[in-house]
């Protein structure tokens, strides 16, 4: 079965290439590539210089959440770093550690609360699913709430700004109360 999947990959690979990569592929000597691993190594050697891979890997491991950056945006940015360097070679646990360690302190607190303890005590699969769910939930619920009193004077108009972390904390609090 694995040999069959490899043959399919090898057959479909040229269709995934753009201009320069396609020209490079068609310039290879016929029969010089006989396995998926060979084509993968040849492609990466040609289009991803070792220094570029090292630079992208360092960006992943040195990730930091920016001041004022939402949890959703931080996760989206981190996943984009991973997408830009799919051959990073980092262990799954190190990927999660890099993301978690780069978060601001308050975000870590909320994640640990949602994880019902320390996030880093969970398996990779559980941790990734939790982060993904929290990010999606954060994305769906991020908005400013504006409450306006009918026929308002200047003093009667109230605008409540609720930060995404406050909103997340309220949701964690509500879930905690629900299960108590």
Backbone as ProteinMPNN parsed JSONL, in Angstrom:
{"seq_chain_A": "XXXXXXXXXXXXXXXXXXXXXXXXXXXXXXXXXXXXXXXXXXXXXXXXXXXXXXXXXXXXXXXXXXXXXXXXXXXXXXXXXXXXXXXXXXXXXXXXXXXXXXXXXXXXXXXXXXXXXXXXXXXXXXXXXXXXXXXXXXXXXXXXXXXXXXXXXXXXXXXXXXXXXXXXXXXXXXXXXXXX", "coords_chain_A": {"N_chain_A": [[0.82, -1.202, 0.0], [1.962, 1.24, 0.796], [3.915, 1.613, -1.181], [2.276, 2.02, -3.351], [1.026, 4.455, -2.688], [3.273, 6.069, -2.766], [3.942, 5.934, -5.47], [1.737, 7.224, -6.572], [2.058, 9.803, -5.483], [4.509, 10.527, -6.684], [3.72, 10.55, -9.334], [1.795, 12.604, -9.374], [3.136, 14.834, -8.462], [4.525, 16.603, -10.384], [2.379, 18.133, -11.324], [1.813, 19.887, -9.341], [3.575, 21.908, -9.426], [4.918, 25.182, -10.099], [5.997, 27.656, -12.515], [9.055, 28.047, -12.536], [9.777, 25.867, -10.895], [8.551, 23.769, -12.228], [9.921, 23.793, -14.657], [12.472, 23.14, -13.698], [11.948, 20.53, -12.718], [11.305, 19.147, -15.083], [13.723, 19.248, -16.291], [15.241, 17.352, -15.092], [17.032, 14.288, -15.339], [15.522, 11.596, -17.004], [14.262, 8.964, -15.122], [16.007, 9.383, -13.055], [14.984, 9.96, -10.611], [13.527, 7.967, -8.277], [12.069, 7.593, -6.001], [9.828, 8.925, -3.509], [11.109, 10.19, -1.402], [13.566, 10.859, -2.581], [12.78, 12.786, -4.519], [11.706, 14.695, -2.856], [13.961, 15.498, -1.29], [15.608, 16.455, -3.369], [14.071, 18.557, -4.399], [13.832, 20.272, -2.147], [16.535, 20.861, -1.746], [17.067, 22.302, -4.033], [15.24, 24.486, -3.996], [15.034, 25.438, -1.398], [17.335, 26.817, 0.337], [19.783, 25.747, 2.684], [20.387, 27.655, 4.625], [18.125, 29.262, 4.549], [16.178, 27.516, 5.504], [17.138, 27.136, 8.105], [16.861, 29.74, 9.073], [14.034, 30.066, 8.949], [13.261, 28.01, 10.687], [14.357, 28.963, 13.06], [12.75, 31.229, 13.42], [10.348, 29.994, 14.021], [10.934, 28.632, 16.455], [11.558, 30.782, 18.043], [9.292, 32.237, 18.379], [7.131, 34.927, 19.308], [4.363, 36.376, 20.916], [2.9, 39.358, 19.917], [2.584, 42.582, 21.546], [-0.684, 43.399, 22.347], [-1.649, 41.745, 20.377], [-4.079, 39.478, 19.331], [-5.125, 36.267, 20.621], [-6.044, 34.535, 18.62], [-4.888, 35.726, 16.315], [-2.18, 35.437, 16.938], [-1.907, 32.635, 16.945], [-2.62, 32.107, 14.301], [-0.524, 33.407, 12.957], [1.642, 31.895, 13.893], [1.022, 29.367, 12.826], [1.268, 29.998, 10.151], [4.01, 30.409, 9.974], [4.842, 27.767, 10.328], [3.728, 26.654, 8.044], [5.209, 27.874, 6.043], [7.593, 26.595, 6.266], [7.571, 23.614, 5.951], [9.296, 21.508, 6.22], [10.676, 21.729, 8.567], [11.567, 20.01, 10.587], [11.185, 19.881, 13.317], [10.299, 18.425, 16.435], [7.016, 17.379, 17.433], [6.23, 18.052, 20.09], [8.003, 20.124, 20.599], [7.171, 22.074, 18.867], [4.679, 22.861, 19.951], [5.604, 23.716, 22.472], [7.208, 25.88, 21.667], [5.295, 27.662, 20.659], [3.629, 28.079, 22.948], [5.519, 29.026, 24.861], [6.149, 31.437, 23.704], [3.998, 33.04, 24.111], [2.265, 35.798, 25.692], [2.165, 36.397, 29.237], [-0.459, 36.576, 30.403], [-2.068, 35.354, 28.474], [-1.09, 32.758, 28.565], [-2.007, 32.023, 31.091], [-4.788, 31.906, 30.71], [-4.954, 29.88, 28.813], [-3.915, 27.702, 30.237], [-5.876, 27.551, 32.195], [-8.083, 26.836, 30.64], [-7.183, 24.388, 29.862], [-7.509, 22.971, 32.083], [-5.542, 22.902, 34.04], [-1.985, 22.627, 33.754], [-1.062, 23.272, 30.496], [1.087, 22.113, 29.202], [1.233, 19.584, 30.233], [-0.346, 17.956, 28.805], [-1.083, 15.736, 26.004], [0.343, 15.971, 22.682], [-1.633, 15.886, 20.654], [-4.023, 16.442, 22.065], [-3.362, 18.958, 23.102], [-2.904, 20.48, 20.757], [-5.459, 20.378, 19.6], [-6.957, 21.708, 21.57], [-5.802, 24.294, 21.529], [-6.38, 25.016, 18.89], [-9.223, 24.955, 18.968], [-9.694, 26.961, 20.892], [-8.631, 29.173, 19.564], [-10.313, 29.354, 17.313], [-12.751, 29.796, 18.585], [-12.166, 32.207, 19.825], [-11.838, 33.816, 17.567], [-14.443, 33.844, 16.573], [-15.807, 35.234, 18.524], [-14.685, 37.729, 18.909], [-15.195, 41.03, 19.258], [-16.125, 44.429, 19.65], [-18.343, 45.621, 22.1], [-21.08, 47.653, 21.922], [-23.163, 49.66, 23.716], [-26.023, 51.49, 23.597], [-28.059, 53.969, 24.933], [-31.467, 54.745, 24.397], [-32.271, 57.791, 22.723], [-29.888, 59.248, 23.484], [-27.951, 61.383, 25.591], [-24.782, 63.013, 25.667], [-23.598, 62.136, 28.027], [-25.006, 59.85, 28.578], [-24.386, 57.842, 26.8], [-22.806, 54.807, 26.542], [-19.884, 53.03, 26.084], [-18.666, 49.907, 26.043], [-15.692, 48.353, 26.155], [-14.495, 45.262, 25.596], [-11.862, 43.267, 26.182], [-10.277, 40.684, 24.285], [-9.077, 38.767, 25.892], [-10.343, 39.183, 28.341], [-12.878, 38.437, 27.588], [-12.446, 35.744, 26.955], [-11.664, 34.824, 29.462], [-14.055, 35.165, 30.84], [-15.628, 33.271, 29.527], [-14.277, 30.912, 30.212], [-14.646, 31.03, 32.943], [-17.458, 30.812, 33.032], [-17.768, 28.231, 32.013], [-16.452, 26.782, 33.999], [-18.128, 27.249, 36.209], [-20.398, 26.008, 35.263], [-19.759, 23.307, 35.353], [-19.35, 22.888, 38.007]], "CA_chain_A": [[0.0, 0.0, 0.0], [2.832, 2.409, 0.862], [4.531, 1.783, -2.498], [1.227, 2.554, -4.209], [0.897, 5.874, -2.349], [4.475, 6.74, -3.247], [3.821, 6.036, -6.93], [0.737, 8.269, -6.836], [2.709, 11.083, -5.176], [5.497, 10.808, -7.733], [3.008, 10.839, -10.574], [1.067, 13.869, -9.269], [4.029, 15.916, -8.06], [4.77, 17.646, -11.406], [1.201, 18.98, -11.511], [1.741, 20.851, -8.239], [4.68, 22.858, -9.576], [4.758, 26.404, -10.89], [6.895, 27.903, -13.647], [10.465, 27.687, -12.334], [9.871, 24.516, -10.337], [8.174, 22.843, -13.296], [11.058, 23.739, -15.586], [13.51, 22.376, -13.015], [11.55, 19.123, -12.671], [11.386, 18.568, -16.432], [15.126, 19.198, -16.695], [15.874, 16.196, -14.459], [17.229, 13.145, -16.233], [14.457, 10.593, -16.884], [14.645, 7.803, -14.325], [16.957, 9.73, -11.99], [14.218, 10.007, -9.361], [12.751, 6.721, -8.188], [11.295, 7.526, -4.756], [9.296, 10.192, -3.007], [12.148, 10.8, -0.583], [14.543, 11.462, -3.492], [12.23, 14.015, -5.118], [11.566, 15.649, -1.762], [15.29, 16.03, -0.988], [16.094, 17.225, -4.522], [13.278, 19.778, -4.472], [14.224, 21.153, -1.048], [17.908, 21.318, -1.994], [17.035, 23.27, -5.13], [14.426, 25.676, -3.755], [15.16, 25.899, -0.025], [18.724, 26.79, 0.791], [19.894, 25.337, 4.084], [20.348, 28.858, 5.47], [16.73, 29.705, 4.62], [15.508, 26.58, 6.399], [17.59, 27.456, 9.464], [16.241, 31.018, 9.431], [12.608, 29.826, 9.201], [13.166, 27.187, 11.9], [14.611, 29.866, 14.185], [11.553, 32.052, 13.607], [9.351, 29.152, 14.685], [11.315, 28.355, 17.841], [11.667, 32.033, 18.787], [8.017, 32.929, 18.236], [6.597, 35.702, 20.431], [3.096, 37.076, 20.686], [3.124, 40.801, 19.976], [1.713, 43.321, 22.462], [-1.983, 43.725, 21.755], [-2.043, 40.755, 19.377], [-5.063, 38.539, 19.859], [-4.73, 34.859, 20.64], [-6.325, 34.01, 17.282], [-3.874, 36.228, 15.383], [-0.896, 34.826, 17.288], [-1.958, 31.243, 16.471], [-2.61, 32.177, 12.834], [0.839, 33.776, 12.579], [2.503, 30.755, 14.178], [0.729, 28.323, 11.831], [1.83, 30.457, 8.878], [5.445, 30.107, 10.046], [4.967, 26.322, 10.103], [3.388, 26.384, 6.644], [6.308, 28.345, 5.2], [8.739, 25.707, 6.423], [7.019, 22.301, 6.326], [10.409, 20.582, 6.432], [11.424, 22.276, 9.705], [12.195, 18.92, 11.324], [10.987, 20.019, 14.754], [9.41, 17.457, 17.065], [5.696, 17.951, 17.708], [6.19, 18.677, 21.411], [8.763, 21.365, 20.535], [6.321, 23.042, 18.162], [3.729, 23.384, 20.942], [6.389, 24.459, 23.456], [7.63, 27.154, 21.068], [4.127, 28.549, 20.626], [3.232, 28.39, 24.323], [6.548, 29.848, 25.503], [6.172, 32.758, 23.095], [2.791, 33.797, 24.45], [2.348, 36.689, 26.847], [1.818, 35.712, 30.485], [-1.914, 36.469, 30.626], [-2.598, 34.363, 27.543], [-0.726, 31.45, 29.119], [-2.902, 31.75, 32.217], [-6.094, 31.508, 30.175], [-4.814, 28.571, 28.161], [-3.784, 26.707, 31.3], [-7.198, 27.405, 32.817], [-8.922, 26.078, 29.704], [-6.638, 23.026, 29.806], [-7.773, 22.377, 33.396], [-4.217, 22.682, 34.626], [-0.894, 23.028, 32.872], [-1.211, 22.83, 29.11], [2.228, 21.306, 28.795], [1.077, 18.223, 30.744], [-1.245, 17.246, 27.884], [-0.451, 15.168, 24.814], [0.395, 16.884, 21.543], [-2.935, 15.892, 19.972], [-4.967, 17.156, 22.931], [-2.919, 20.35, 23.176], [-3.149, 21.128, 19.465], [-6.917, 20.514, 19.448], [-7.406, 22.751, 22.489], [-5.367, 25.592, 20.999], [-7.165, 25.275, 17.675], [-10.594, 25.286, 19.388], [-9.684, 28.27, 21.545], [-8.394, 30.204, 18.543], [-11.534, 29.499, 16.521], [-13.745, 30.421, 19.454], [-11.749, 33.595, 19.981], [-12.12, 34.488, 16.301], [-15.897, 34.008, 16.436], [-16.372, 36.098, 19.555], [-13.991, 38.998, 19.085], [-15.85, 42.243, 18.775], [-16.423, 45.401, 20.696], [-19.775, 45.728, 22.372], [-21.494, 49.035, 22.094], [-24.513, 49.745, 24.271], [-26.476, 52.863, 23.481], [-29.362, 54.236, 25.536], [-32.266, 55.471, 23.407], [-32.17, 59.243, 22.833], [-28.815, 59.5, 24.452], [-27.141, 62.596, 25.647], [-23.374, 62.613, 25.657], [-23.273, 61.443, 29.271], [-25.755, 58.596, 28.683], [-23.871, 56.841, 25.874], [-21.75, 54.005, 27.16], [-19.224, 52.079, 25.198], [-17.913, 48.952, 26.824], [-14.706, 47.623, 25.375], [-14.144, 44.024, 26.274], [-10.704, 42.691, 25.51], [-10.459, 39.274, 23.95], [-8.678, 37.948, 27.04], [-11.431, 39.272, 29.315], [-13.97, 37.621, 27.05], [-12.031, 34.354, 27.111], [-11.71, 34.531, 30.892], [-15.468, 35.032, 31.186], [-16.104, 31.995, 29.005], [-13.685, 29.864, 31.048], [-15.356, 31.143, 34.213], [-18.802, 30.259, 32.841], [-17.634, 26.775, 31.88], [-16.09, 26.264, 35.307], [-19.338, 27.276, 37.029], [-21.345, 25.046, 34.693], [-19.379, 21.955, 35.746], [-19.224, 22.785, 39.475]], "C_chain_A": [[0.864, 1.266, 0.0], [3.494, 2.68, -0.491], [3.532, 2.397, -3.472], [1.034, 4.057, -3.954], [2.097, 6.665, -2.873], [4.414, 6.934, -4.764], [2.828, 7.132, -7.305], [1.341, 9.646, -6.583], [3.68, 11.479, -6.282], [4.823, 11.206, -9.036], [2.343, 12.215, -10.536], [1.959, 15.077, -8.969], [4.244, 16.977, -9.143], [3.592, 18.594, -11.603], [1.063, 20.043, -10.419], [2.76, 21.972, -8.392], [4.315, 24.047, -10.437], [5.856, 26.511, -11.933], [8.334, 27.404, -13.442], [10.625, 26.26, -11.838], [9.522, 23.471, -11.389], [9.317, 22.685, -14.299], [12.202, 22.929, -14.983], [13.189, 20.879, -13.048], [11.736, 18.459, -14.036], [12.821, 18.523, -16.959], [15.874, 18.012, -16.069], [15.972, 15.049, -15.463], [16.127, 12.103, -15.96], [14.998, 9.382, -16.128], [15.6, 8.116, -13.185], [16.278, 9.781, -10.619], [13.331, 8.768, -9.32], [11.94, 6.605, -6.899], [10.826, 8.921, -4.353], [10.363, 10.915, -2.195], [13.205, 11.481, -1.457], [14.022, 12.778, -4.063], [12.091, 15.098, -4.059], [12.917, 16.302, -1.442], [15.814, 16.898, -2.129], [15.367, 18.573, -4.62], [13.709, 20.763, -3.378], [15.636, 21.697, -1.245], [17.925, 22.419, -3.048], [16.354, 24.582, -4.738], [14.448, 26.186, -2.316], [16.603, 25.746, 0.408], [18.741, 26.436, 2.273], [19.792, 26.548, 5.015], [18.919, 29.384, 5.616], [15.941, 28.808, 5.565], [15.863, 26.883, 7.849], [16.922, 28.744, 9.944], [14.763, 30.82, 9.777], [12.402, 28.993, 10.467], [13.399, 28.047, 13.141], [13.415, 30.772, 14.457], [10.475, 31.261, 14.347], [9.7, 28.995, 16.167], [11.43, 29.621, 18.69], [10.402, 32.877, 18.677], [7.673, 33.711, 19.499], [5.307, 36.389, 20.005], [3.361, 38.561, 20.862], [2.176, 41.437, 20.991], [0.425, 43.688, 21.73], [-2.457, 42.737, 20.706], [-3.002, 39.754, 20.01], [-4.519, 37.117, 19.826], [-4.913, 34.241, 19.254], [-5.238, 34.449, 16.299], [-2.497, 35.629, 15.657], [-0.838, 33.39, 16.758], [-1.896, 31.199, 14.943], [-1.201, 32.481, 12.328], [1.784, 32.587, 12.767], [2.284, 29.641, 13.156], [1.262, 28.709, 10.454], [3.332, 30.204, 8.838], [5.681, 28.619, 9.759], [4.711, 25.981, 8.638], [4.523, 26.786, 5.707], [7.535, 27.444, 5.26], [8.266, 24.312, 6.852], [8.096, 21.256, 6.62], [11.28, 21.021, 7.62], [12.103, 21.202, 10.547], [12.044, 18.995, 12.832], [10.015, 18.952, 15.256], [8.095, 18.15, 17.419], [5.645, 18.66, 19.056], [6.926, 20.017, 21.395], [7.973, 22.459, 19.816], [5.357, 23.687, 19.158], [4.47, 24.2, 22.004], [6.796, 25.823, 22.913], [6.476, 28.143, 21.04], [3.779, 29.014, 22.036], [4.233, 29.325, 24.998], [6.61, 31.254, 24.931], [4.962, 33.62, 23.413], [3.03, 34.72, 25.632], [1.773, 35.967, 28.061], [0.309, 35.53, 30.658], [-2.551, 35.449, 29.69], [-2.285, 32.956, 28.041], [-1.658, 31.059, 30.259], [-4.251, 31.252, 31.716], [-6.039, 30.144, 29.498], [-4.705, 27.47, 29.212], [-5.12, 26.483, 32.004], [-8.123, 26.579, 31.925], [-8.468, 24.625, 29.62], [-6.867, 22.286, 31.125], [-6.467, 22.008, 34.086], [-3.165, 23.157, 33.645], [-1.069, 22.436, 31.485], [-0.108, 21.861, 28.72], [2.192, 19.886, 29.364], [0.196, 17.373, 29.844], [-0.449, 16.67, 26.715], [-0.474, 16.197, 23.691], [-0.979, 17.012, 20.886], [-3.957, 16.683, 20.769], [-4.644, 18.642, 22.963], [-3.231, 21.098, 21.885], [-4.646, 21.374, 19.272], [-7.451, 21.626, 20.344], [-7.034, 24.139, 21.968], [-6.185, 25.965, 19.767], [-8.603, 25.678, 18.027], [-10.661, 26.661, 20.032], [-9.498, 29.391, 20.528], [-9.651, 30.437, 17.708], [-12.625, 30.177, 17.33], [-13.436, 31.897, 19.639], [-12.088, 34.398, 18.731], [-13.612, 34.787, 16.155], [-16.463, 35.04, 17.397], [-15.653, 37.418, 19.731], [-14.772, 40.126, 18.437], [-16.025, 43.183, 19.953], [-17.932, 45.417, 20.872], [-20.094, 47.193, 22.612], [-22.926, 49.018, 22.588], [-24.903, 51.206, 24.228], [-27.863, 52.97, 24.097], [-30.16, 55.032, 24.517], [-32.272, 56.956, 23.741], [-31.06, 59.652, 23.784], [-28.294, 60.928, 24.416], [-25.703, 62.109, 25.687], [-23.014, 61.781, 26.885], [-23.93, 60.07, 29.342], [-25.244, 57.507, 27.742], [-22.706, 56.125, 26.529], [-21.166, 53.078, 26.115], [-18.363, 51.186, 26.07], [-16.956, 48.232, 25.898], [-14.3, 46.408, 26.188], [-12.993, 43.405, 25.512], [-10.973, 41.217, 25.245], [-10.081, 38.374, 25.115], [-9.737, 38.0, 28.135], [-12.601, 38.399, 28.879], [-13.659, 36.14, 27.235], [-12.092, 33.933, 28.576], [-13.15, 34.34, 31.34], [-16.028, 33.699, 30.709], [-15.559, 30.832, 29.828], [-14.383, 29.836, 32.395], [-16.745, 30.515, 34.116], [-18.755, 28.739, 32.724], [-17.313, 26.127, 33.225], [-17.317, 26.196, 36.215], [-20.34, 26.241, 36.563], [-21.047, 23.635, 35.185], [-19.182, 21.807, 37.245], [-20.478, 22.239, 40.101]], "O_chain_A": [[0.557, 2.237, -0.692], [3.623, 3.833, -0.903], [3.906, 3.205, -4.322], [0.896, 4.836, -4.898], [1.952, 7.787, -3.359], [4.795, 7.989, -5.272], [3.059, 7.883, -8.252], [1.153, 10.56, -7.386], [3.674, 12.616, -6.754], [5.298, 12.089, -9.75], [2.323, 12.92, -11.545], [1.561, 16.218, -9.204], [4.15, 18.166, -8.838], [3.785, 19.74, -12.007], [0.287, 20.987, -10.562], [2.8, 22.888, -7.57], [3.519, 23.947, -11.372], [6.564, 25.539, -12.195], [8.769, 26.457, -14.096], [11.501, 25.529, -12.299], [10.134, 22.404, -11.433], [9.632, 21.575, -14.729], [12.829, 22.125, -15.672], [14.052, 20.06, -13.367], [12.259, 17.349, -14.13], [13.105, 17.847, -17.948], [16.999, 17.705, -16.462], [15.104, 14.872, -16.317], [15.847, 11.779, -14.806], [16.057, 8.849, -16.459], [15.968, 7.221, -12.425], [16.941, 9.656, -9.59], [12.5, 8.547, -10.201], [11.205, 5.635, -6.715], [11.357, 9.938, -4.797], [10.498, 12.135, -2.298], [13.687, 12.561, -1.115], [14.745, 13.774, -4.086], [12.327, 16.275, -4.329], [13.002, 17.526, -1.337], [16.396, 17.956, -1.889], [15.987, 19.601, -4.894], [13.925, 21.944, -3.651], [15.904, 22.86, -0.944], [18.714, 23.36, -2.957], [16.824, 25.661, -5.097], [13.928, 27.268, -2.044], [17.033, 24.661, 0.8], [17.825, 26.785, 3.018], [19.174, 26.465, 6.077], [18.544, 29.89, 6.673], [15.122, 29.297, 6.343], [14.993, 26.887, 8.719], [16.473, 28.828, 11.087], [14.288, 31.346, 10.784], [11.471, 29.245, 11.232], [12.719, 27.88, 14.154], [13.104, 31.051, 15.616], [9.773, 31.806, 15.199], [8.849, 29.203, 17.032], [11.402, 29.547, 19.918], [10.443, 34.093, 18.863], [7.889, 33.237, 20.615], [5.185, 36.906, 18.895], [3.976, 38.976, 21.845], [1.1, 40.905, 21.265], [0.46, 44.224, 20.623], [-3.567, 42.877, 20.191], [-2.749, 39.248, 21.103], [-3.576, 36.812, 19.096], [-4.045, 33.514, 18.773], [-4.726, 33.631, 15.536], [-1.739, 35.347, 14.73], [0.172, 32.98, 16.187], [-1.206, 30.359, 14.366], [-0.744, 31.866, 11.365], [2.621, 32.308, 11.909], [3.245, 29.04, 12.674], [1.661, 27.841, 9.677], [3.873, 29.828, 7.798], [6.61, 28.26, 9.035], [5.388, 25.129, 8.062], [4.772, 26.121, 4.701], [8.413, 27.523, 4.401], [8.526, 23.882, 7.976], [7.803, 20.22, 7.217], [12.472, 20.719, 7.668], [13.131, 21.476, 11.165], [12.704, 18.251, 13.557], [9.037, 18.621, 14.586], [8.065, 19.354, 17.672], [5.08, 19.748, 19.162], [6.527, 20.948, 22.094], [8.106, 23.64, 20.138], [5.232, 24.911, 19.205], [4.001, 25.269, 22.392], [6.731, 26.818, 23.634], [6.649, 29.319, 21.358], [3.65, 30.213, 22.283], [3.84, 30.304, 25.634], [7.076, 32.173, 25.605], [4.905, 34.789, 23.032], [3.891, 34.459, 26.472], [0.985, 35.032, 27.918], [-0.146, 34.445, 31.021], [-3.484, 34.75, 30.085], [-3.127, 32.062, 27.947], [-2.05, 29.898, 30.376], [-4.792, 30.281, 32.245], [-6.974, 29.351, 29.605], [-5.338, 26.423, 29.084], [-5.454, 25.355, 32.367], [-8.859, 25.721, 32.412], [-9.271, 23.734, 29.341], [-6.476, 21.129, 31.274], [-6.329, 20.92, 34.645], [-3.44, 24.004, 32.796], [-1.209, 21.222, 31.335], [-0.348, 20.899, 27.991], [3.039, 19.064, 29.011], [0.016, 16.184, 30.103], [0.693, 17.056, 26.466], [-1.222, 17.173, 23.746], [-1.432, 18.119, 20.597], [-4.68, 17.506, 20.208], [-5.537, 19.483, 22.863], [-3.757, 22.211, 21.913], [-5.052, 22.45, 18.833], [-8.308, 22.403, 19.922], [-7.862, 25.05, 21.969], [-6.627, 27.106, 19.63], [-9.141, 26.627, 17.456], [-11.573, 27.438, 19.754], [-10.14, 30.437, 20.625], [-10.013, 31.58, 17.427], [-13.342, 31.036, 16.817], [-14.336, 32.737, 19.613], [-12.569, 35.527, 18.824], [-13.995, 35.852, 15.672], [-17.491, 35.654, 17.113], [-15.994, 38.172, 20.643], [-14.974, 40.155, 17.223], [-16.064, 42.759, 21.108], [-18.69, 45.249, 19.918], [-19.445, 47.869, 23.411], [-23.801, 48.429, 21.954], [-24.196, 52.062, 24.76], [-28.74, 52.153, 23.814], [-29.608, 55.9, 23.84], [-32.279, 57.333, 24.913], [-31.302, 60.335, 24.78], [-28.212, 61.572, 23.369], [-25.454, 60.905, 25.736], [-22.225, 60.84, 26.799], [-23.466, 59.207, 30.087], [-25.641, 56.35, 27.88], [-21.753, 56.744, 27.003], [-21.89, 52.428, 25.361], [-17.447, 51.651, 26.747], [-17.383, 47.57, 24.953], [-13.823, 46.522, 27.317], [-13.128, 43.058, 24.338], [-11.799, 40.593, 25.91], [-10.697, 37.326, 25.31], [-10.007, 36.992, 28.788], [-13.227, 37.716, 29.69], [-14.533, 35.37, 27.632], [-12.518, 32.823, 28.893], [-13.437, 33.446, 32.136], [-16.817, 33.068, 31.413], [-16.282, 29.877, 30.112], [-14.679, 28.768, 32.931], [-17.16, 29.774, 35.007], [-19.608, 28.043, 33.275], [-17.833, 25.06, 33.55], [-17.523, 25.201, 36.909], [-21.055, 25.656, 37.376], [-21.967, 22.849, 35.411], [-18.878, 20.711, 37.717], [-20.544, 22.088, 41.321]]}, "name": "protein", "num_of_chains": 1, "seq": "XXXXXXXXXXXXXXXXXXXXXXXXXXXXXXXXXXXXXXXXXXXXXXXXXXXXXXXXXXXXXXXXXXXXXXXXXXXXXXXXXXXXXXXXXXXXXXXXXXXXXXXXXXXXXXXXXXXXXXXXXXXXXXXXXXXXXXXXXXXXXXXXXXXXXXXXXXXXXXXXXXXXXXXXXXXXXXXXXXXX"}
